[in-house]
Amino acid sequence: MKELQDKGQEKRMEQDIRKQVEDGLREREEHFRTTLYSIGDGVISTDKYGRIVDMNLVAEDLCGWTLADALGKPLAKIFKIINSDTGEVADDPVKKVLEHGQVAGMANHTMLISKDGTKYQISDSAAPIKNHKGDITGVVMVFSNVTTEYAFRERLRVSEERLNLAMMVKNEGLWDWDLTTGNTFFDDRYYTMAGYQPNEFSQNFDGWAENVHPEDLQASQNAIKAYLSGETDSFGTDFRFKRKDGSWMWIQGKGKIVERDANGVPLRMIGAHTDITDRKRVEEALRNSEEKYRGLIEQMLEGLVVADKDDIIQFVNPAFCEMLGYQDNELIGKVGYEKLLNEAGKKLIAEKNRTREKGISEQYEIDMIKKSGEQITLLMHASPVKEKSGKVVGSMSTCIDITNLKKEQIVQQILYNISNLVLQTPTLGALFKKVRNELKQLFDTTNFFVALYRPESDTLEQLVFDDEKDDFIEWKTSESLSRQVVMQAKTLLLNKTQRDQLAADLGLKLLGTPAKCWLGTPMKINDKAIGVVVIQSYDNENAYDENTARLLEMVARELSLFIERRNMLEDLVIAKEKAQESDRLKTAFLANMSHEIRTPMNSILGFSELLKNPQLTGDQKQRFIATIEKSGERMLNLISDIVDISKIESGQMEVFDAEINVHDSMMFLLDFFKPEFNKNKPDVQLRLKLPAQQTIISTDKEKLHSILINLIKNAEKFTHTGYVEFGFCRDENMVEFFVKDTGIGIPKDKQAKVFKRFFQADSSLSSGYEGTGLGLSITKAFVELLGGEIWVESKPGKGSAFYFSLPAKVQVKPGKKEENTCRAHTKAHAEKKRKILVVEDDQDSIDLIYYMLDKKDFELYHVTTGEEAVKVFKENSDFDLILIDIKMPGIDGLEATRQIRQFNKEVPIIAQTAHALAGDREKAIEAGCDDYIAKPIKLDALTRMIHQYTG
């Protein structure tokens, strides 16, 4: 029994132990999975066939696959990697691990391509997963996103290569000194320029000191101590250094503290050692025998200048004179730095003189001014000149001209900056101002402008115009040097003489103040000039050269690309907006046209039907007839508007200029509208405001009348009380017309749209008012055809004022108005019936004229062709007036008029037509007609015109 109890207890213990192990395993597994999902690297595990078993969140994010989607798929499908340099597919890391059974690291330059195409530079390693028997059951791979670090390393590598190249060119070695440990890093160039192999002597202060000449060591150490203690604000010293072959070379050492502790104690110092052996030899030669080595000095490619302690120049070599454009006698004995330096340079030299008084040699850059006024940059190697006692009595400096090198560096930086500006600056104006500020680092941009070329008007329009003398917003290309730049799409560099010669050769009448130096380069898209970039100098004929031109061309290319991209984007947006707006406006326009056509047609047809009722009273008939007339006028206005818009759209609207008396035109409009206002708007006064003197201008009379009629009708429509006032004022070059009212006014946000086509059809502003919404659009088009501009000023509830200006040669005529130039017949005509020849081929039109004039003391005769009209008038020349239709079969009315005028210049001829298009009146007058009337003809207008010409 006891034995059974023991066995039961043993079994329970075994079960407890097994449960504890299983719980521990589950806890470890959960801990492992939590750890896996918490680490910052991507982790993927596969089975021994390379199929995905697990991946953490970082791996999901980088690969673009979720674990659920990736599970069981081959690694190569999920983990796509290529060589970032060659673009070739990289080796499968899992395959490598399974083949060799070892950890495999990924090669440099490996790029992971995510599911959505995103590319990441990565580093990774893959390791086998083994079971307790040691068999490989899968692979685990850990990888990191090192895109940022990779890019940084690449930039660093390129930067190091450039630095090494620069150091090689300048024969310099770099050092980095840890002041706390004494350890010093010397770069490879430091060793090789003295004939050593890299790291051949110790990388510490002692390793350097062991190779310094004993006579120079103390002075060098003193210079270092003085700088570290703050006695001097810079470190520089010359010393001899032992080469590997035992010879001595001269080194110029310079350095700077780059790290301090919280108390300001220096911790780290870096610097460069430059081989100045050759220069020291020259200095030694000068000290030993100036004459003996003068020939050598004069052959130096480097400039050499020696000055005493008061900066008076004692000696210059030919190279120095050539650099600055002087003869040696113009410099020797002079305080050279007063002559050669600007204010910044003088301050720098004063500082360097204080340093040299302490026996320190230096290398630095300084700007000097040539005799021509041009500024150049020199790299100076300046050393103190000492007496035997060690006292500093002057300085000796060698120099090389690094102007072009500096410019090239600045050019590259400027182009880089401009590229960034192109991406970051939202507007053209702001971009060009920033570009100008960049360019002024290299040359004079005081007078700088950028303009876009407008081929439709052959004008240039400024984007930026900063100039000491002039300021043009828009100007004719033919009046500018920019004409050649735009027409030939090539850069142009001219001095004043060349400028004047070019203008004379091409017959250019140039705008603006003449510049001594002018440089313009085109901005181009698809090899076609779209504008110009121009700089000019009014006082320096050598301000710019071919190098300047090449740089300006590069800048212009960048700016052209920016404009092209901006235009493409704007065109896309505008095209979309126009398409949407056009569709909306056309829909609204068609709906409005349907309304505008059907409404008067309903009245015309309906009341025409009612007129057939014999039971109507006389008053009823008159009301019906008046309604039909009003609806007919409305239809006619609609048709006229549509015809005008069609001609404007197709570019067929012509302008016929002639001299007109503006006062007479205004009085005609007043007489024309006053009865209508009195009848339809009794609470609205029609006023006319004119200057005292008569004014005659040259313009298209019909279009001017159409503009004013549209504006007055518009004012009448929206004004219920108060007044409508129109008139004009003038100055030497312009005539400004106006139409003002006290109507409902226009909201601010609607004012920019009132001249848009079909605007009324879609605007709540016109709700309750009939009209097509074309009137103001036609008005604006007519104003622009006449070379003017139109604008509106308005306040809701206060009224509106429309203004338009027309260019005109104004003639002022004092005293009375001009006599009416129409042929006036004597009063004898009033005592007898006037005999009128009607030339018309349409029977309905003939009947209408007979009904109109038969009982008005007129004696009417009619023919149906132009040939008959000429024949009848030849045989009976006693007609008082000819009323002739323009469009007839055979000889039309204009040709018949020309033939009649060959033998009779006196008889009044009035043309009539159903075309009523712009230009018809001018054609009729040109053919010999006295006046013109459009169909449908109104009785009042016809009788008034006949009385005007027959008395």
ChimeraX attribute file (.defattr): number of C-alpha atoms within 10 A of each C-alpha:
attribute: neighborCount
match mode: 1-to-1
recipient: residues
	/A:1	5
	/A:2	7
	/A:3	8
	/A:4	9
	/A:5	10
	/A:6	11
	/A:7	11
	/A:8	12
	/A:9	12
	/A:10	12
	/A:11	12
	/A:12	12
	/A:13	12
	/A:14	12
	/A:15	12
	/A:16	12
	/A:17	12
	/A:18	12
	/A:19	12
	/A:20	12
	/A:21	12
	/A:22	12
	/A:23	12
	/A:24	12
	/A:25	12
	/A:26	12
	/A:27	12
	/A:28	12
	/A:29	12
	/A:30	12
	/A:31	12
	/A:32	12
	/A:33	13
	/A:34	12
	/A:35	11
	/A:36	19
	/A:37	17
	/A:38	12
	/A:39	12
	/A:40	14
	/A:41	19
	/A:42	22
	/A:43	22
	/A:44	24
	/A:45	23
	/A:46	24
	/A:47	20
	/A:48	19
	/A:49	15
	/A:50	21
	/A:51	21
	/A:52	26
	/A:53	19
	/A:54	19
	/A:55	24
	/A:56	22
	/A:57	20
	/A:58	21
	/A:59	26
	/A:60	20
	/A:61	13
	/A:62	22
	/A:63	23
	/A:64	18
	/A:65	19
	/A:66	15
	/A:67	17
	/A:68	10
	/A:69	11
	/A:70	21
	/A:71	17
	/A:72	16
	/A:73	14
	/A:74	16
	/A:75	23
	/A:76	16
	/A:77	12
	/A:78	23
	/A:79	21
	/A:80	17
	/A:81	24
	/A:82	18
	/A:83	17
	/A:84	17
	/A:85	10
	/A:86	9
	/A:87	12
	/A:88	11
	/A:89	13
	/A:90	18
	/A:91	14
	/A:92	15
	/A:93	25
	/A:94	28
	/A:95	18
	/A:96	17
	/A:97	24
	/A:98	22
	/A:99	9
	/A:100	10
	/A:101	17
	/A:102	12
	/A:103	17
	/A:104	19
	/A:105	17
	/A:106	16
	/A:107	13
	/A:108	14
	/A:109	16
	/A:110	22
	/A:111	23
	/A:112	24
	/A:113	19
	/A:114	19
	/A:115	16
	/A:116	9
	/A:117	10
	/A:118	11
	/A:119	19
	/A:120	21
	/A:121	22
	/A:122	22
	/A:123	20
	/A:124	20
	/A:125	17
	/A:126	24
	/A:127	22
	/A:128	25
	/A:129	20
	/A:130	14
	/A:131	10
	/A:132	6
	/A:133	6
	/A:134	8
	/A:135	12
	/A:136	17
	/A:137	15
	/A:138	22
	/A:139	27
	/A:140	22
	/A:141	24
	/A:142	17
	/A:143	21
	/A:144	18
	/A:145	21
	/A:146	16
	/A:147	15
	/A:148	12
	/A:149	12
	/A:150	17
	/A:151	12
	/A:152	12
	/A:153	12
	/A:154	12
	/A:155	12
	/A:156	12
	/A:157	12
	/A:158	12
	/A:159	12
	/A:160	12
	/A:161	12
	/A:162	12
	/A:163	12
	/A:164	19
	/A:165	12
	/A:166	12
	/A:167	18
	/A:168	13
	/A:169	9
	/A:170	11
	/A:171	17
	/A:172	22
	/A:173	23
	/A:174	21
	/A:175	20
	/A:176	21
	/A:177	21
	/A:178	17
	/A:179	19
	/A:180	9
	/A:181	11
	/A:182	13
	/A:183	16
	/A:184	21
	/A:185	18
	/A:186	22
	/A:187	18
	/A:188	16
	/A:189	21
	/A:190	24
	/A:191	19
	/A:192	16
	/A:193	19
	/A:194	19
	/A:195	14
	/A:196	16
	/A:197	14
	/A:198	13
	/A:199	14
	/A:200	11
	/A:201	15
	/A:202	14
	/A:203	18
	/A:204	18
	/A:205	16
	/A:206	14
	/A:207	14
	/A:208	16
	/A:209	16
	/A:210	14
	/A:211	17
	/A:212	22
	/A:213	16
	/A:214	13
	/A:215	10
	/A:216	15
	/A:217	19
	/A:218	14
	/A:219	15
	/A:220	21
	/A:221	13
	/A:222	12
	/A:223	22
	/A:224	18
	/A:225	14
	/A:226	15
	/A:227	18
	/A:228	20
	/A:229	12
	/A:230	9
	/A:231	10
	/A:232	15
	/A:233	11
	/A:234	18
	/A:235	22
	/A:236	24
	/A:237	22
	/A:238	26
	/A:239	22
	/A:240	22
	/A:241	25
	/A:242	17
	/A:243	17
	/A:244	16
	/A:245	9
	/A:246	11
	/A:247	10
	/A:248	17
	/A:249	20
	/A:250	21
	/A:251	20
	/A:252	24
	/A:253	25
	/A:254	22
	/A:255	20
	/A:256	17
	/A:257	19
	/A:258	12
	/A:259	15
	/A:260	13
	/A:261	9
	/A:262	7
	/A:263	6
	/A:264	8
	/A:265	13
	/A:266	17
	/A:267	16
	/A:268	19
	/A:269	18
	/A:270	17
	/A:271	20
	/A:272	22
	/A:273	24
	/A:274	21
	/A:275	23
	/A:276	20
	/A:277	18
	/A:278	11
	/A:279	15
	/A:280	17
	/A:281	13
	/A:282	17
	/A:283	17
	/A:284	13
	/A:285	17
	/A:286	15
	/A:287	13
	/A:288	11
	/A:289	10
	/A:290	15
	/A:291	11
	/A:292	11
	/A:293	15
	/A:294	15
	/A:295	11
	/A:296	13
	/A:297	22
	/A:298	16
	/A:299	12
	/A:300	15
	/A:301	14
	/A:302	19
	/A:303	25
	/A:304	23
	/A:305	22
	/A:306	21
	/A:307	24
	/A:308	18
	/A:309	15
	/A:310	11
	/A:311	19
	/A:312	18
	/A:313	22
	/A:314	19
	/A:315	17
	/A:316	23
	/A:317	23
	/A:318	19
	/A:319	21
	/A:320	24
	/A:321	20
	/A:322	13
	/A:323	18
	/A:324	20
	/A:325	15
	/A:326	15
	/A:327	15
	/A:328	17
	/A:329	11
	/A:330	10
	/A:331	20
	/A:332	17
	/A:333	15
	/A:334	15
	/A:335	16
	/A:336	17
	/A:337	20
	/A:338	13
	/A:339	14
	/A:340	18
	/A:341	19
	/A:342	15
	/A:343	9
	/A:344	10
	/A:345	18
	/A:346	18
	/A:347	11
	/A:348	15
	/A:349	15
	/A:350	12
	/A:351	11
	/A:352	18
	/A:353	20
	/A:354	11
	/A:355	20
	/A:356	21
	/A:357	19
	/A:358	13
	/A:359	22
	/A:360	24
	/A:361	24
	/A:362	22
	/A:363	19
	/A:364	12
	/A:365	16
	/A:366	19
	/A:367	20
	/A:368	21
	/A:369	18
	/A:370	18
	/A:371	15
	/A:372	11
	/A:373	14
	/A:374	13
	/A:375	16
	/A:376	18
	/A:377	19
	/A:378	20
	/A:379	19
	/A:380	21
	/A:381	19
	/A:382	22
	/A:383	29
	/A:384	25
	/A:385	24
	/A:386	15
	/A:387	11
	/A:388	7
	/A:389	6
	/A:390	9
	/A:391	13
	/A:392	19
	/A:393	15
	/A:394	22
	/A:395	24
	/A:396	21
	/A:397	23
	/A:398	23
	/A:399	23
	/A:400	18
	/A:401	19
	/A:402	17
	/A:403	15
	/A:404	13
	/A:405	11
	/A:406	15
	/A:407	17
	/A:408	14
	/A:409	11
	/A:410	16
	/A:411	19
	/A:412	13
	/A:413	13
	/A:414	21
	/A:415	18
	/A:416	12
	/A:417	14
	/A:418	23
	/A:419	16
	/A:420	11
	/A:421	18
	/A:422	21
	/A:423	10
	/A:424	10
	/A:425	15
	/A:426	11
	/A:427	11
	/A:428	17
	/A:429	15
	/A:430	13
	/A:431	20
	/A:432	23
	/A:433	17
	/A:434	16
	/A:435	20
	/A:436	21
	/A:437	13
	/A:438	19
	/A:439	20
	/A:440	11
	/A:441	13
	/A:442	16
	/A:443	13
	/A:444	16
	/A:445	20
	/A:446	16
	/A:447	19
	/A:448	21
	/A:449	23
	/A:450	26
	/A:451	24
	/A:452	20
	/A:453	24
	/A:454	15
	/A:455	11
	/A:456	6
	/A:457	10
	/A:458	13
	/A:459	19
	/A:460	26
	/A:461	20
	/A:462	19
	/A:463	19
	/A:464	22
	/A:465	20
	/A:466	17
	/A:467	16
	/A:468	12
	/A:469	11
	/A:470	11
	/A:471	13
	/A:472	16
	/A:473	11
	/A:474	15
	/A:475	17
	/A:476	17
	/A:477	24
	/A:478	18
	/A:479	16
	/A:480	18
	/A:481	22
	/A:482	27
	/A:483	19
	/A:484	19
	/A:485	24
	/A:486	25
	/A:487	12
	/A:488	13
	/A:489	20
	/A:490	17
	/A:491	22
	/A:492	19
	/A:493	20
	/A:494	22
	/A:495	20
	/A:496	15
	/A:497	12
	/A:498	14
	/A:499	20
	/A:500	14
	/A:501	12
	/A:502	15
	/A:503	15
	/A:504	12
	/A:505	9
	/A:506	10
	/A:507	11
	/A:508	16
	/A:509	11
	/A:510	18
	/A:511	15
	/A:512	11
	/A:513	10
	/A:514	16
	/A:515	21
	/A:516	19
	/A:517	23
	/A:518	24
	/A:519	26
	/A:520	26
	/A:521	29
	/A:522	32
	/A:523	31
	/A:524	22
	/A:525	14
	/A:526	8
	/A:527	10
	/A:528	13
	/A:529	20
	/A:530	21
	/A:531	26
	/A:532	27
	/A:533	25
	/A:534	24
	/A:535	25
	/A:536	26
	/A:537	23
	/A:538	17
	/A:539	10
	/A:540	16
	/A:541	17
	/A:542	15
	/A:543	21
	/A:544	20
	/A:545	14
	/A:546	12
	/A:547	11
	/A:548	15
	/A:549	17
	/A:550	13
	/A:551	18
	/A:552	21
	/A:553	19
	/A:554	15
	/A:555	20
	/A:556	20
	/A:557	17
	/A:558	18
	/A:559	23
	/A:560	21
	/A:561	15
	/A:562	19
	/A:563	19
	/A:564	16
	/A:565	12
	/A:566	15
	/A:567	12
	/A:568	12
	/A:569	12
	/A:570	12
	/A:571	13
	/A:572	12
	/A:573	12
	/A:574	12
	/A:575	12
	/A:576	12
	/A:577	12
	/A:578	14
	/A:579	12
	/A:580	12
	/A:581	12
	/A:582	15
	/A:583	12
	/A:584	12
	/A:585	19
	/A:586	16
	/A:587	14
	/A:588	18
	/A:589	23
	/A:590	14
	/A:591	13
	/A:592	20
	/A:593	18
	/A:594	11
	/A:595	15
	/A:596	18
	/A:597	16
	/A:598	13
	/A:599	15
	/A:600	20
	/A:601	17
	/A:602	13
	/A:603	18
	/A:604	20
	/A:605	11
	/A:606	13
	/A:607	18
	/A:608	16
	/A:609	11
	/A:610	14
	/A:611	15
	/A:612	10
	/A:613	10
	/A:614	8
	/A:615	9
	/A:616	12
	/A:617	9
	/A:618	9
	/A:619	9
	/A:620	13
	/A:621	18
	/A:622	13
	/A:623	12
	/A:624	20
	/A:625	16
	/A:626	13
	/A:627	17
	/A:628	21
	/A:629	16
	/A:630	15
	/A:631	19
	/A:632	17
	/A:633	14
	/A:634	19
	/A:635	19
	/A:636	14
	/A:637	15
	/A:638	19
	/A:639	13
	/A:640	16
	/A:641	18
	/A:642	16
	/A:643	16
	/A:644	21
	/A:645	19
	/A:646	13
	/A:647	15
	/A:648	16
	/A:649	11
	/A:650	9
	/A:651	9
	/A:652	11
	/A:653	17
	/A:654	15
	/A:655	17
	/A:656	16
	/A:657	15
	/A:658	12
	/A:659	15
	/A:660	15
	/A:661	18
	/A:662	20
	/A:663	21
	/A:664	16
	/A:665	15
	/A:666	19
	/A:667	14
	/A:668	12
	/A:669	17
	/A:670	16
	/A:671	11
	/A:672	12
	/A:673	16
	/A:674	15
	/A:675	13
	/A:676	13
	/A:677	17
	/A:678	13
	/A:679	9
	/A:680	11
	/A:681	19
	/A:682	14
	/A:683	14
	/A:684	19
	/A:685	17
	/A:686	22
	/A:687	15
	/A:688	15
	/A:689	13
	/A:690	17
	/A:691	11
	/A:692	10
	/A:693	14
	/A:694	19
	/A:695	22
	/A:696	20
	/A:697	21
	/A:698	18
	/A:699	20
	/A:700	20
	/A:701	21
	/A:702	16
	/A:703	22
	/A:704	18
	/A:705	15
	/A:706	16
	/A:707	20
	/A:708	22
	/A:709	18
	/A:710	16
	/A:711	22
	/A:712	22
	/A:713	15
	/A:714	17
	/A:715	26
	/A:716	24
	/A:717	16
	/A:718	18
	/A:719	21
	/A:720	17
	/A:721	16
	/A:722	16
	/A:723	20
	/A:724	25
	/A:725	18
	/A:726	25
	/A:727	21
	/A:728	19
	/A:729	15
	/A:730	16
	/A:731	9
	/A:732	10
	/A:733	10
	/A:734	16
	/A:735	20
	/A:736	17
	/A:737	19
	/A:738	21
	/A:739	23
	/A:740	22
	/A:741	29
	/A:742	24
	/A:743	26
	/A:744	20
	/A:745	21
	/A:746	22
	/A:747	13
	/A:748	12
	/A:749	8
	/A:750	13
	/A:751	16
	/A:752	12
	/A:753	15
	/A:754	22
	/A:755	22
	/A:756	16
	/A:757	20
	/A:758	25
	/A:759	23
	/A:760	26
	/A:761	24
	/A:762	18
	/A:763	14
	/A:764	11
	/A:765	17
	/A:766	16
	/A:767	10
	/A:768	7
	/A:769	11
	/A:770	15
	/A:771	20
	/A:772	23
	/A:773	23
	/A:774	23
	/A:775	30
	/A:776	22
	/A:777	19
	/A:778	23
	/A:779	22
	/A:780	20
	/A:781	22
	/A:782	24
	/A:783	20
	/A:784	15
	/A:785	17
	/A:786	21
	/A:787	13
	/A:788	18
	/A:789	17
	/A:790	19
	/A:791	15
	/A:792	17
	/A:793	14
	/A:794	20
	/A:795	16
	/A:796	13
	/A:797	12
	/A:798	12
	/A:799	21
	/A:800	23
	/A:801	22
	/A:802	19
	/A:803	19
	/A:804	21
	/A:805	21
	/A:806	23
	/A:807	17
	/A:808	20
	/A:809	16
	/A:810	18
	/A:811	15
	/A:812	12
	/A:813	13
	/A:814	10
	/A:815	9
	/A:816	8
	/A:817	13
	/A:818	12
	/A:819	6
	/A:820	9
	/A:821	7
	/A:822	12
	/A:823	14
	/A:824	13
	/A:825	16
	/A:826	10
	/A:827	10
	/A:828	9
	/A:829	14
	/A:830	13
	/A:831	8
	/A:832	11
	/A:833	13
	/A:834	20
	/A:835	18
	/A:836	21
	/A:837	21
	/A:838	21
	/A:839	27
	/A:840	25
	/A:841	18
	/A:842	11
	/A:843	10
	/A:844	10
	/A:845	15
	/A:846	17
	/A:847	10
	/A:848	13
	/A:849	19
	/A:850	18
	/A:851	12
	/A:852	17
	/A:853	16
	/A:854	12
	/A:855	9
	/A:856	12
	/A:857	13
	/A:858	17
	/A:859	17
	/A:860	18
	/A:861	14
	/A:862	19
	/A:863	17
	/A:864	18
	/A:865	21
	/A:866	27
	/A:867	18
	/A:868	15
	/A:869	24
	/A:870	21
	/A:871	12
	/A:872	15
	/A:873	15
	/A:874	13
	/A:875	8
	/A:876	9
	/A:877	10
	/A:878	13
	/A:879	16
	/A:880	22
	/A:881	20
	/A:882	24
	/A:883	24
	/A:884	30
	/A:885	28
	/A:886	25
	/A:887	18
	/A:888	18
	/A:889	12
	/A:890	11
	/A:891	17
	/A:892	16
	/A:893	28
	/A:894	23
	/A:895	18
	/A:896	24
	/A:897	26
	/A:898	17
	/A:899	17
	/A:900	19
	/A:901	17
	/A:902	9
	/A:903	9
	/A:904	14
	/A:905	10
	/A:906	11
	/A:907	20
	/A:908	23
	/A:909	26
	/A:910	25
	/A:911	25
	/A:912	25
	/A:913	21
	/A:914	13
	/A:915	13
	/A:916	16
	/A:917	14
	/A:918	19
	/A:919	15
	/A:920	19
	/A:921	23
	/A:922	20
	/A:923	14
	/A:924	23
	/A:925	17
	/A:926	12
	/A:927	18
	/A:928	23
	/A:929	24
	/A:930	19
	/A:931	18
	/A:932	22
	/A:933	20
	/A:934	18
	/A:935	13
	/A:936	14
	/A:937	16
	/A:938	13
	/A:939	14
	/A:940	10
	/A:941	11
	/A:942	18
	/A:943	13
	/A:944	10
	/A:945	16
	/A:946	21
	/A:947	14
	/A:948	14
	/A:949	20
	/A:950	21
	/A:951	16
